[in-house]
């Protein structure tokens, strides 16, 4: 565990679970980077479905305005942190920052992005935000700050006057932390109380989607689909981060698998809602099937967290062992990943013919029919023949594009397609693709000659961000938007991702998920 007084001198990963607001994400990312067992405080990130329904559907509360009940000061003290929250006069900010940084590594400062030059919102719109100030330079009158940049936090340097103005127009609050002796055992009673009082009822959340979408269709306003997009996306993030808590305390794998299924299905449903809003198209049979699966997976999980088995597990937690085991597993994981990256000899590749299944055009010129997302967004080909090569190879990945990009459909928007492949034994599958309207968490299913199947969990980063899940950028290209948006990146990516095949039987088909926001451009099988 690192000392809070050690200066940060490099960018570090941004923990983004589609759940925390910007301040929460910064604090979680910072404390995880510093080595604190922040996952032990994720227990109350499990949102009640009924409450989400009342807040985000009935009241139209946004994720940014949602009333969070986590990362509380008393919880922080259990893992050895004193959380200090102060509201101060803007005139006192420079002195307060110098005073705090004399004994601490960072201070979190609220501000208005309208006044922060590196942000897209600069001089265009007001937006509440937090930044981390890590150093004061008296000789130059500047601050070093850390702020999010895609999937990591990067360093910036500004004159004091810039930060002072941004702070004066924000809510004038600062946060910083002190190290104190941890009191881990106090968490047990907190866990018990939270899960005893947790409301597992979910009928309103899962049972009203179909009627409300029907109302959208009849009235043509599509307001409910937008609410459900945000609510399901937020619910998926809540479940994903809850899994991190349960994984940290060594809950049974079967329960972690249930949470994986809930996360994937909820995220997939959120993508379907966004597509419905943009294209007015929906496969209601698939929607109903996914809602049934989501409800069933959540019901199984809810049964577990109300069981005597679970409460017995909580009562007998050994926090010292948990923390030691987590630190050891991170070392082992790094060693395994390093070994995997060095293994690449005598590989044989089979390039799957996807051409008959293409149903979307992602590359084109301004006059083309290209539209990756349904919102008039696509990869712009500014020069004819910009991608003349059909073969793409990088970082132990190899793909073949079946058609020249920019002339017709060039990818699959995943909608339960079944792809026949040359029957053989393979030990890996590589995908060239991207996600849109958020990262996509789903699975494809491999089918074998004897009828056996093997699911492959797939997580692909949104096309406008740098890779978050270990993928490799294969193509990066300028984005064209028929409706300009000033607050999103203008470069998009296709990512390559490789997955192991465990089954040693002959593969004969690949079944894609119903996940229209996941786009696949090429598939390679290896042996």
Secondary structure, 3 states (H helix, E strand, C coil): CCCCCCCCCCCEECCCCCCCCHHHHHHHHHHHHCCCCHHHHHHHHCCCHHHHHHHHHHCCCCCCCCCCCCCCHHHHHHCCEEEEEEECCHHHHHHHHHHHHCCCCCEEEEEEHHHCCCCCCCCCCCCEEEEEEEEEECCCCEEEEEEEECCEEEEEEEEHHHHHHHHHCCCCEEEEEEECCCCCCHHHHHHHHHHHHCCCCCHHHHHCHHHHHHHHHHHCCCHHHHHHHHHHHHHHHHHHHHHHHHHHCCCCHHHHHHHHHHHHHHHHHHHHHHHHHHHCCCCHHHHHHHHHHHHHHHHHHHHHHCCHHHHHHHHCCCHHHHHHHHHHHHHHHHHHHHHHHHCCCCCCEEECCCHHHCCECCEECCCCCCCCCCCCEEEECCCCCCCCCCEEEECCEEEECCCCCCCCCCEEEEECCEEEEEEECCCEEEEEEEECCCCEEEEEEEEECCCCEEEEEEEECECCCCCCCCCEEEEEEEEEECCCCCCCCCEEEEEEEEEECCCCCCEEEEECCEEEEEEEEEEEEEC
